[in-house]
Amino acid sequence: MSEPRVYDPLRIVGVLWDCDVQYVLIGATAARLQGFPRLTADADITPATDQPNIERLALALKQLNARIYVAGIPDGLPFDVDVRTLLRADIWNLVTDAGRLVVIFRPLGTDGYNDLARNAVRFQIDDAEISAASLVDIIRCKKASDRPQDRADIPVLEALMRRAENES
């Protein structure tokens, strides 16, 4: 059995940047860039769904050696990464050589990439520019998903948002 992949978000966003993938980072990793204290073991992204972007996403996923994540199978299952396959599902839970990556085309509570990109916060990390979902949009997604972890995260995210508003 192989060792679990070490989560390397810088490598993931670096490959996405190098392949010119248009996406918004969502979830705990996006929140962490904005001061959220909880650690996470995966990156969640919402890509633009136009054909050229999905082609670039497929290229990035190939470079990351993406496979379908299955609990108990550290190496994941083979994944035929191409445009047609990617567009067959609304969500892909993947394991890559840089750790877990979840591709969500339309997160709950949103209308997808264009909706999230409107309020996205930009970050420069190394050579890559990252668009991260705003705290308002992260909260909106977490409220819509209504999972126990999301319900626990919401008060912390709301406090972060209030603090940011008070500082500006």
C-alpha positions in Angstrom: 0.0 0.0 0.0 1.3 3.5 -0.9 1.7 6.3 1.6 -1.1 8.9 1.5 -0.3 12.0 -0.6 1.0 15.0 1.3 -1.3 18.0 0.7 0.7 20.6 -1.2 -1.8 23.4 -2.1 1.0 25.5 -3.6 1.8 22.8 -6.1 -1.9 22.4 -7.0 -2.4 26.1 -7.6 0.9 26.4 -9.4 -0.1 23.8 -11.9 -3.5 25.3 -12.4 -1.8 28.7 -12.9 0.8 27.3 -15.4 -2.1 25.7 -17.4 -4.1 29.0 -17.3 -7.1 27.4 -15.7 -9.8 29.9 -14.7 -11.2 28.8 -11.3 -12.2 30.1 -7.9 -10.7 28.4 -4.9 -13.5 27.6 -2.5 -13.9 25.9 0.9 -11.6 25.9 3.8 -8.4 26.6 1.8 -10.0 29.7 0.4 -11.1 30.7 3.9 -7.7 30.0 5.3 -6.2 32.6 3.0 -8.5 35.0 4.7 -7.6 34.1 8.2 -9.7 31.0 8.9 -7.9 29.0 11.5 -9.0 25.4 10.7 -6.6 23.3 8.7 -7.8 21.3 5.7 -6.4 18.4 3.7 -7.8 19.3 0.3 -8.3 22.1 -2.2 -11.8 22.7 -3.6 -12.1 24.6 -6.8 -14.9 25.8 -9.1 -13.7 26.1 -12.7 -15.2 28.1 -15.5 -17.1 25.6 -17.7 -16.3 26.9 -21.2 -14.6 24.2 -23.4 -11.2 25.8 -23.7 -11.0 26.1 -19.9 -12.1 22.5 -19.3 -9.4 21.5 -21.8 -6.8 23.4 -19.7 -8.2 21.9 -16.5 -7.9 18.4 -18.0 -4.2 19.2 -18.9 -3.6 20.4 -15.3 -5.2 17.3 -13.9 -3.0 15.1 -16.1 0.1 16.9 -14.9 -1.0 16.4 -11.3 -1.6 12.7 -12.1 -5.3 12.9 -10.9 -7.1 9.8 -9.9 -10.6 9.3 -8.4 -10.4 9.4 -4.6 -11.7 6.4 -2.7 -11.3 6.1 1.0 -9.0 3.2 1.9 -7.2 3.3 -1.5 -4.4 5.9 -1.2 -3.5 5.8 -4.9 -7.1 6.3 -6.0 -8.7 4.7 -9.0 -7.7 5.4 -12.6 -9.4 8.4 -14.1 -9.7 9.1 -17.9 -9.1 12.9 -17.7 -10.7 14.5 -20.7 -13.3 17.2 -21.4 -16.2 14.7 -22.0 -15.4 12.8 -18.8 -15.0 16.0 -16.7 -18.4 17.3 -17.8 -20.2 14.0 -16.9 -20.4 14.9 -13.2 -21.0 18.0 -11.1 -18.2 17.1 -8.7 -15.0 15.1 -8.9 -13.3 14.0 -5.7 -9.7 13.4 -6.7 -6.3 12.5 -5.3 -3.3 13.9 -7.1 0.5 13.7 -6.6 0.0 17.0 -4.6 -2.8 15.7 -2.4 -6.6 15.9 -2.5 -8.4 18.1 -5.0 -12.2 18.5 -5.3 -13.6 19.9 -8.5 -17.1 21.3 -8.0 -18.7 22.8 -11.0 -21.7 24.3 -9.1 -21.3 24.4 -5.3 -24.5 24.3 -3.3 -26.0 27.8 -2.9 -24.3 29.2 -6.0 -24.6 29.4 -9.7 -21.0 28.2 -10.3 -17.9 30.0 -11.5 -19.3 33.3 -12.7 -21.3 33.7 -9.5 -18.3 33.1 -7.3 -15.8 35.0 -9.5 -17.9 38.3 -9.1 -16.9 38.7 -5.4 -13.6 36.7 -5.4 -10.6 37.9 -3.5 -7.3 37.9 -5.3 -4.1 36.6 -3.8 -0.6 36.5 -5.2 1.3 33.5 -4.1 4.7 33.0 -5.6 4.2 33.4 -9.3 0.5 32.4 -9.2 -2.5 34.7 -8.8 -5.3 33.0 -7.0 -9.0 33.9 -7.0 -10.5 32.8 -3.7 -14.2 32.9 -2.9 -15.1 35.7 -0.6 -16.1 35.0 3.0 -19.7 35.9 2.2 -19.7 33.3 -0.6 -18.0 30.7 1.5 -20.6 31.1 4.2 -23.4 31.0 1.6 -22.0 27.6 0.3 -21.6 26.2 3.9 -25.1 27.2 4.8 -26.5 25.5 1.7 -24.5 22.3 2.3 -25.6 22.2 6.0 -23.0 19.5 7.0 -22.0 19.3 10.7 -18.5 20.7 9.9 -19.9 23.5 7.9 -22.4 24.5 10.6 -19.4 24.6 13.1 -17.4 26.7 10.7 -20.0 29.4 10.0 -19.7 31.3 13.3 -15.9 31.5 12.9 -16.3 32.7 9.3 -18.9 35.3 10.3 -16.6 36.6 13.1 -13.8 36.9 10.5 -16.0 38.8 8.2 -17.1 41.2 11.0 -13.5 41.8 12.0 -12.5 42.5 8.4 -15.5 45.0 8.1 -14.4 46.7 11.3 -10.8 47.0 10.1 -11.8 48.7 6.8 
